Amino acid sequence: MRILVSLTAAATLFALALVAQDAPKAKGKGGPPKNLKVLPPENLVPTMQTFVAGLGLADKGGCNFCHVADRSSDEKEEKVMARMMISMVKEINGKFPDGKEHVNCYTCHRGDPMPKTAP
């Protein structure tokens, strides 16, 4: 069990490092992010980094799994689906009166781009 936790932590750190390498390039492309529909611009890069780690995308293209070179483009189906999933998670969490996050991407995805539908 300790080995699994260590490997998961190492993979997460690796994914965050990969995304962090791309972050300065993205910031230099003309100012604030464009075409944001469900996420606020504050903490956008750290939020995207959690998606890469939570969905196990480091070895599946990282940011390029959902994005093309023009990050504002909606060309890829994966980006459009991600927006729907983010909205769904916000809606579910919004129904809890305590204001806490009860579900997140990992709740269903468990480190895989496709949600786990069976126990």
ABEGO torsion letter per residue (X at the ends): XAAAAAAAAAAAAAAAAAAAAAAAAAAABGEBBBGBAABBABGAAAAAAAAAAAAGAAAAGEAAAABBABAABAABAAAAAAAAAAAAAAAAAAABAAGBBABBAAAAAGGBABBBABX
